């Protein structure tokens, strides 16, 4: 269980949950992943809840802010960059949207939120004292990420410009071609077509579990729902979960790596 102390430029380094029910989220994700939680005050009011697995930081939870009124609870993914301000400038020049201008989180780092030309939002992270998740690629932590979009070429061009991702189109997939994103040859994420026209462009987090069947039972017993799956993938058995507040994410029982 190696502990992460740094992330290369362009790596996905953190995930957090914007939710209507932080207390309920702690109960649900604590039961599912064995997470423990520490609440930290946010400047201007509210709390940011740090989740840990075996004492190591893995994710965050916070009350959905007023600017997200009308939007569902959701998981957010963060890409590490050397300069958030420069990356935001590249995002605007590449045809994206700036949903949240850069701002500092005292001592921790600097962040912003951009939207790609297809409509999916990605957070940016410039590390200060906090590099990102201390645990990744393990049960109870972020394992993988998937961009659901109907325009993979436009998304690939955007992320190449903003976070330096290289891309390779792969034919196959149940819904059509997919795109593999890499940084320095290392896989970072996949772009896939939407399964139907009801799914908007979005990023999906994959969180690791020890065993699929036990996790699926815990999801149902804790007030969540298994929305789809299981699917057998090169990475392991995957299922789509909807948490009690409506946030969607994937669980994966680890059995390999995507390629």
N, C-alpha and C positions, 0 to 999 in steps of 0.2 A: 504494500500500500504506500507508494511513493507520495510524499507531500510536495505540492507545487510551490515553488518560491519565485517563479517568473513565468511569463508568457511571451512568446515571440509576437512581433507586430502582425496583426491580422488574425490572431488566434481568438477563438471564443472563450472568454475567461470567466464569465459570471452569468448567472440567471437569477431573476427575481420575479415575484408574483405580485401583481397589482390586483387587489381583491376587495370585494364589498364586505368581507367578513374575516379580518385577520385572526380573531380568536378561533373561529371555526376552522380556518386553514391550519393553524397550529395543531389542533386536535387531529385533523385528517392526515396531514403529512407526517406528523409525529408517529401516528399508528402505522402508516404505510412504510416509512423509511427509517424509523427509529431516530428521527432528528430531535435534538434539543434546541432550545431557543433562548436568546437574550435580546431584550428590547433596548434600543438606543434612541434618545430623543432627537428629533429633527428640528433644525433651526426654523423658526416660524410656526412650530406646532406639529403634533403628530409623532409617530414612532416608526423607526425602521427596525424590523425584527430579523436578527441574524440567525440563520439555521445552521446547525453543525451536526456532523456525523462523526461519532467517536472523538469529539472534541476538536474537529477540524472544519473550518468554514466551507459550506457547500452552496448556499443560496440565501436569498432574502425574501421577506414578505412585508408589504406595506399596504395601508389603506388607499384604495383607489382615489386619486385626487379629483377635485371638482372639474378640471379640464377634461377628464375622462367620463364625465356624466353622459349616459346614453350608450357608452361602450361596454362590452362585457368584461368581466374579470379575465385576466390573461397573464401568461408567462412572457417575460421579456428576456432577450438575449443580448449580451454585451461583447463587442469586438474590441480588443486591445489596439490602441494606436499610440504613436509617440506624441502626437499633438492633436487634441480634440478640435481645437479651433481650425487647424489646417484641414482636418478631415471633413469638418462641416463645410468649409469653403469648397472642397472638392465635390462634396455631395450636391451642393447647389449648382455647381458648374456642370455636373453630370446629369442634370435633369431631375434630381430628387427634391424632396421637401425637407425643411427643417422644422420638426415638430416641437423640439425643445432646444433653445439656444444653450450654448455651453455654460456650465456653472460649476463651482467648486463644492465638493463635499469636504469640509475641513479635515485636514490631515490625511484623509483616505485617498482622494484623487479628484479628477475632473471628468465630467460626463456631459452628454448631449444625446438627443434622439433625432434620427433622420429617417425619412421614408424613401424607399426606392421608387423608380418610375412606375412600378406595377402596383404600388400601394402598401407594401409590407414595411413595417417599422423595425429598425435595428438601433440599439443603443450603442454608444461609443464609450470606451473607458481609457483614460489616461492615468496610469497608476501613480499614486503617491505612496503612502505607507501600506496601502492595500493593493496587492497585485491582482487579486481575483480569488477564485475558489482555491482553497488549499488541497482539496480532494476533487479529482475528476477522473472519469473513465472507470469508476468503481460503483458497485451497488450503493444506492443512497446518494448518488451525485450525478451531475450532468455528464452524459455519455456521448451524445450526438445532437445534431440540429438539422432541421429540414425546412427549406423554404418552399412553401406551396404557392405557385404562381402560374399564370397562364401565358407568360412571356419570358421564358428562360433566357433568350439572347439579350433582351433589354436588362434583365436583372444581372446577368453575368458581366455586361459592359459596365454597369454601375458599380458593382462591388470590386471589379478590377481597378477602377479609378479611385475609389474611396479607401479601400482597405487592402488593395494589392493582391486580391485573390486571382489565381489562375483557374481555368475551367476546362473541362473535357466533357463533351456530350457522349452519353452512353445510350445505345438503342434499347431496348428491353423495357422492363417495368410494366406493371399491370395497367397503367393508364397512358403509356406512351414513353417517349425518350426522357431521360433524366440528365442532370448536369452535376458533375462532381467538382466541388470547389476545393482547391488546395493552396497551401502557403509553403513555399520552399519544398514542394513535393509531398508534404504531409497533408492528408485529408482533413478538411475542416467542417464541411457541411455538404448537403445535397439539395438541389432544386428539383422539384417534381411537379407534374401537372396536378391541378385540382381534381379530386375524384368526381365532382359534379359542379354545376354552376351555383350551388348554394354555399360553397366554401370560398370565402374571400381570400385574397393574397395575405399570407401571414407566415410568421416563423413558428415552428413547433419544436419544443424541447423534448429530448429523450432522456429520461431519468432511469438509472439502472436499478434492477431488483435482483435478489438472490434466486427466486423461483417464481415463474409466471403464475402458476395456479394459486399459490398462497397469496401473492400480491393481488390478484384479481378478486379473491375472496375478501381480502381486507378492504379493497376499494368499495365493494358492495356493502359490507358490514359497517363501513364508516360514513355512509351517506353519499358516496360517489356512484358513478356508473361506468361500466365498460361499454363504450360507444361502438367499438369495432375491434375485430381480432378474435383469436390470435392469428398473426401472420408469421410465417417462417421466413427469416431473412438471414443473410450472411452474418449479421451482427448477433442474432439471437431471436428468440420469440418476442414479438412486438404486439402491443395492444394500445388502443386509443382510450384514454380516460377523460371523463368529465368530472371535475371535483364538485363538492356540494354548492359552491358559489358560481359554477358554470364555466370555470377555466379549463381549457383543453390542453392535454399534454400526452406524451407517449411513455409507456413503460417498456423496458426491454430487459429480458432475462439474458444476461451476457453469455455469448457463446462464440464470439469471433469479432472481427472488425469489418466494416464496410470497405469495399474496394472497387 
